[in-house]
């Protein structure tokens, strides 16, 4: 029970009736802090505008390549309609038209005769998302058309539904489209990889074990750096050290690896020159004919009795050695028959050698980017292929071992254990560029905020 | 403001709006390479978010002019609560859950702080009034607490003097020869002790707000003190001693009320300033985004 008397009247009498005329301290602090926050926000934004231009309004950090002029929004963001200051007006909105990009970048159209619509530059190359490569566009930019491909001509020349590399991307073109006839005609050279990759082959200086790089050397760019492809395999660089074109025991010089007619003339001249400079050898061989074993499948010629007959005999022998045993070892006849007929001794007509330097016509591939891998990891047939008809391009399944679609080109970093996957890695959207440099012609002061 | 069944329709509408937002956002995010605020759908969400923020800010205007016939304040408060909460998911959908620019990052954080502080405030507003009602029977108007406290201090001083008077009938005013001759003990030592206790403990306690370190800040400790004095003194002095104890209890409750009141309204010290900054910068962001 309360000792003190507490009636409503007594309690009410205690109150100061003027209290409502004063703002409660708590309330006052609320309004003062709100005012202070407004001032701070305004000062911060104004100061940022004054010191750093419109960067506070930037939607995000610039890409690496555009960061240098990131303080100059107007270089890309051009007004739709001219507007001054902050006065709202119709068309105030600025945007980045394609013309702004094309002032610096040449971007030929993508299959202009086939495409039904062309997306804008900004719809694929999204800026203001940080230090990303602008060319590394997301797959969805490509699949927006290629998932259900439509062509102006009616029927697309390529697969009409592709959603991802790891998913429904068709087999690589050379493996998909090469017929048996195409494969047979591919190189027109007889070559056995398996034989050449054996250990302890007979080399010019003793046993030798070849490696892929022995014959397949990377190209060099104009600046001396390794390129992304391989130089053509040439006889001079890769074959001659083991496969000589020596045609006569008396003549050390080898026949050049060139046209048949030129080689024939070289042989004739070489033997004639030898006969002219070594008459004693000629005489000795005429007396002791034949100096060497006869070549098989060649009807014996009558023994020479003169230098001219000796020369003819040696030339015939040299032709057989050269065309049948040297050149004929690899080169095929153009008509598919025997490369060289020793009966007729007619000069052979070899099939022209086709050595494709670019197997992927619609994509790019960089061996340099993959140089960490052993060649045989991807070119699995290289060690076992016994036929020149084998197209040793890796199947798409080999690529998908690493490029399995579990790392996206944009956004989060590439996931460990999975290679970056994306259409942009292999396919170039824009058509062939014209020669020459496209430049906007800016000065330093114009490009930088100075 | 209690969140009771009258809030149910608002909650349903808010959740439905969020569900619709999700249904719109998810396919848009999946099929758009770089979803963001500048896309048509992003702009739509942004416009909605800004509209909700501006509406939420209008509550302060509504409360400033209570006689305007533009809907009851209760309805405005419910709308402020739920539509203000809805602004956060709209902002997230608008921004596609990222904020890469300086201004956009600041705005994102401001939005989160404002909404979270608002949710915290709503919870406090829901729970604390009941707590105050339950724990502070001597509740008064918050702004009157200093006035009441001064009155309590004056009343306690009177009561303390009364204790002394009741213990010294032979020496104080009205003392008679008979009382003196009867030898009623004066209890000078105890009275002095009580006076010292009042001067050193009770008076300082009643003088200022808080002082929880004071012994009287604890109800049990205070009761023990006053009980001791009641044991020492005759029954005649118990009434003023108990009155002083009651005064201390009232002061204790007013301190508790002040603490709860500051808690009940202190969150606005965060919510209001950040809201003001958010509104200003959001408007700047909207104009800037339209400009670029």
Interface residues (C-beta under 8 A of the other chain):
Chain A: X2 X3 X4 X11 X14 X15 X16 X19 X20 X22 X24 X26 X27 X29 X30 X31 X33 X34 X35 X36 X37 X38 X40 X41 X42 X45 X48 X54 X55 X56 X57 X58 X59 X60 X61 X73 X77 X83 X86 X88 X92 X93 X94 X123 X124 X126 X128 X129 X130 X137 X138 X140 X141 X410
Chain B: X31 X32 X33 X34 X36 X37 X38 X100 X101 X102 X103 X104 X140 X141 X142 X143 X144 X147 X148 X151 X155 X239 X242 X243 X246 X247 X261 X262 X265 X266 X268 X269 X272 X273 X274 X275 X276 X277 X280 X281 X284 X285 X287 X288 X289 X290 X291 X292
